[in-house]
Amino acid sequence: MTTCDFALIGAGIAGASLAAELAESGARVLLLEAEDRPGYHATGRSAAFWEECYGGPELVPLTLASGDYLRDNGFLTRRGALYIGREEDAGELDAFMERFGKTGATIERLDRAGLEKRIDGLREDWTGAVWEPACADIDVAGLHAHYLARARKAGVQLECRARVSHIEKSEGAWVIGCEDGRNFASANLVNAAGAWADTIAQMAGARALGIQPLLRTVAQLRTNPAPDPDQPLVLDISGRFYFKPEAGRLWLSPHDEQPSAPCDAAPQELTVAEAIDRLEKVVTWRVEVVERRWAGLRSFAPDRLPVYGWDPKVEGFAWFAGQGGYGIQTSPAAARLAAQLLLGLERDEMTRRLDASLYDPARFH
Ligand SMILES: Cc1cc2nc3c(=O)[nH]c(=O)nc-3n(C[C@H](O)[C@H](O)[C@H](O)COP(=O)(O)OP(=O)(O)OC[C@H]3O[C@@H](n4cnc5c(N)ncnc54)[C@H](O)[C@@H]3O)c2cc1C
């Protein structure tokens, strides 16, 4: 049996980034992944944007704290984002400005003329927007591979096809059993299992926190005209769609949030049709073909904030879960903070301004 300081369950962006941070601080780390390859679930299915206001004001510090790392390592390409609204949404656009005005996010209110400069073929009833110039595309595959490479270099042992099926404590250590009969031992256990976070907690005898997977759908469309490659990410201020160009195609989501059991999520035709219907009410472009569609699970704690740190009741069991719809864009600061919390290290430049109590699992006990 392998013995280590930390066994992390799940090698999506959460597990990969935290494994790298822990191992680089000297811990012996084991990273267990159920699938053939890391990144098969939420991490490999994202819409790949870094958007300062996404997830609400309490998330902005994590997103901003991650921005420099992502930029400095070449993972961001500037795109800009527009939250758009109709005449009747003016109040909502103003409220958005008010809500995020003091968070440090760079935002600006635009009128119809400002909108027309940024989206071709916009239908007439869209009259206002909030402009967020710093929004960027994230090279998600590159970022995930970067963390896995950092982890490997720091000595992390990655085990794929290691679906954890039972967990017990024996003589002060965790014994982690996999479906294929392999067993591993570790002093500490970290739950980075995304949609399966509550399942893993229960296996380990910890209380489930109510982390709920919500299904989100994305479709890749060929449109006529093809989207301008520099067009911003466009989000509905009322949360009914977003779309952005991607390599000559359009990625469109109806911003759906269907509660789901943890699973290999699949898109539904009806949801894609709804998304297209909404798009056609925004722009005059013709949708020619749905080339690809996919769905993934975004997993939220009851207050929609992530959960990082030691479980208050079960010794040696830690959470790194509930990354919701922003687990990629927050990963550098989230992983650094979580490693500092688990190892009892001082905060550094990246994490100094973060309020860890917001993300503490103890808030649910
Ligand atoms: C459609 C969509 C669009 C999104 N867009 C964005 C975006 O633009 N920007 C952004 O920042 N975020 C976005 N997100 C959210 C982001 O993808 C997630 O927050 C992030 O990927 C979560 O990472 P994770 O590692 O926690 O989960 P996952 O990537 O799901 O990883 C969890 C891993 O745990 C493994 N696991 C589970 N149970 C076991 C077990 N018993 N044994 C071993 N391994 C196990 C799973 O196999 C899985 O690989 C989006 C998500 C979706 C679905």
The ligand as a Gaussian input file, in Angstrom:
#p B3LYP/6-31G(d) Opt

LIG

0 1
 C      -20.648000      23.874000     -19.667000
 C      -19.733000      24.410000     -18.623000
 C      -19.134000      25.651000     -18.812000
 C      -18.234000      26.159000     -17.879000
 N      -17.573000      27.319000     -18.156000
 C      -16.618000      27.771000     -17.302000
 C      -15.859000      28.921000     -17.619000
 O      -16.018000      29.513000     -18.682000
 N      -14.913000      29.331000     -16.715000
 C      -14.697000      28.672000     -15.534000
 O      -13.849000      29.085000     -14.747000
 N      -15.407000      27.567000     -15.218000
 C      -16.357000      27.112000     -16.062000
 N      -17.070000      25.990000     -15.764000
 C      -16.887000      25.370000     -14.449000
 C      -15.638000      24.527000     -14.371000
 O      -15.585000      23.660000     -15.487000
 C      -15.673000      23.745000     -13.056000
 O      -15.832000      24.623000     -11.959000
 C      -14.367000      22.976000     -12.837000
 O      -13.996000      22.267000     -13.979000
 C      -14.525000      22.036000     -11.660000
 O      -13.328000      21.310000     -11.555000
 P      -13.242000      20.060000     -10.608000
 O      -11.851000      19.541000     -10.704000
 O      -13.792000      20.431000      -9.283000
 O      -14.294000      19.009000     -11.223000
 P      -14.127000      17.920000     -12.380000
 O      -13.387000      18.434000     -13.530000
 O      -15.465000      17.346000     -12.632000
 O      -13.194000      16.842000     -11.683000
 C      -13.648000      15.978000     -10.659000
 C      -12.966000      14.656000     -10.902000
 O      -13.229000      13.773000      -9.809000
 C      -13.240000      12.466000     -10.330000
 N      -13.932000      11.567000      -9.399000
 C      -15.215000      11.644000      -8.992000
 N      -15.493000      10.596000      -8.186000
 C      -14.360000       9.857000      -8.079000
 C      -14.033000       8.651000      -7.403000
 N      -14.946000       7.965000      -6.683000
 N      -12.787000       8.174000      -7.492000
 C      -11.842000       8.845000      -8.226000
 N      -12.103000       9.991000      -8.914000
 C      -13.356000      10.494000      -8.836000
 C      -14.014000      12.608000     -11.638000
 O      -13.772000      11.535000     -12.508000
 C      -13.494000      13.944000     -12.151000
 O      -12.456000      13.798000     -13.086000
 C      -17.968000      25.442000     -16.680000
 C      -18.565000      24.200000     -16.475000
 C      -19.439000      23.682000     -17.436000
 C      -20.044000      22.333000     -17.210000

